[in-house]
Amino acid sequence: MTTFRKTLAEAWAKNNSLLCVGLDPDPAKFPARLQGRNDAILEFCKAIVDATADLVCAFKPQMAYFAACRAEDQLEDLIAHIHAAHPGIPVILDAKRGDIGSTAAQYAIEAFERFRADAVTVNPYMGRDSVEPWLAYPEKGVILLCRTSNPGGNDLQFLRVGNHEGRSERLFEHVARLVAKEWDHAKQCALVVGATFPAEIARVRALIGDMPLLVPGIGAQGGDVEATVKAGRTPAGTGLILNSSRAILYASKGEDYAQAARQVAIATRELSNRFR
């Protein structure tokens, strides 16, 4: 069975890359040629994908950007295009779903059967039963929020909680330990840890072993690539999905936007590879 983590490992090796390009399409930032077109989102994202596919380990479309524009059909077509034109590059649907089991089961159908994503981001804070419908697809990746890159993440994720051994740990550490030790039986899980917190990346890596980490924040959010890679890499020099969205997507506002995106992607991949 082909699994998300196997496909990801093959993409790390084939493209010599830890880079994930986030697809957050904002039509207001598109070149003039695409303004007003009904298929603008699809055409913009396809151009970015085709220009960068040999440089990445994954693509990550953000569900909200498509849904807000009533462009879910273009998201379906985009993911189908990635699978057809660039097989072997996994697609992570960034939806951050989290709901009771019966509703989560419908969200899982949406992500994995309708959109045919290879992995999806999930909020774990409703507990195991809200995650089980996602885990019912053992070939798919389930990427759980752990230590997010936004400043407000401290409001909850840094709270001290007790664990079953009677020790105090921060909530994000508890989530990391829980996912690694109790939820990842099919070896399909990964965690989200923001690049803005290298010390927390290192702590999570120590808790989870070789499980992949999806790390947002290395582009426009200003995360330190060297610190991030050194904190989160595995002994094999992999284990990271370093996401950059706006810095790559909007490298140029002109007709050369795809070529400009490629140049930023090359530079980002080369920078991260220095520290692997």
Sequence and secondary structure as in RCSB ss.txt:
>XXXX:A:sequence
MTTFRKTLAEAWAKNNSLLCVGLDPDPAKFPARLQGRNDAILEFCKAIVDATADLVCAFKPQMAYFAACRAEDQL
EDLIAHIHAAHPGIPVILDAKRGDIGSTAAQYAIEAFERFRADAVTVNPYMGRDSVEPWLAYPEKGVILLCRTSN
PGGNDLQFLRVGNHEGRSERLFEHVARLVAKEWDHAKQCALVVGATFPAEIARVRALIGDMPLLVPGIGAQGGDV
EATVKAGRTPAGTGLILNSSRAILYASKGEDYAQAARQVAIATRELSNRFR
>XXXX:A:secstr
   HHHHHHHHHHHTT  EEEEE   GGGS GGGTT TTHHHHHHHHHHHHHGGG SEEEEBHHHHHHTT HHHH
HHHHHHHHHHSTT  BEEEEEE   HHHHHHHHIIIIIIS  SEEEE  TT HHHHHHHHT TTSEEEEEEE SS
GGGHHHHT EEE TTS EEEHHHHHHHHIIIII TTS EEEEE TT HHHHHHHHHHHTT  EEE  SSTT   H
HHHHHHH  TTS  EEEEE HHHHTS SSTTHHHHHHHHHHHHHHHHHTT 
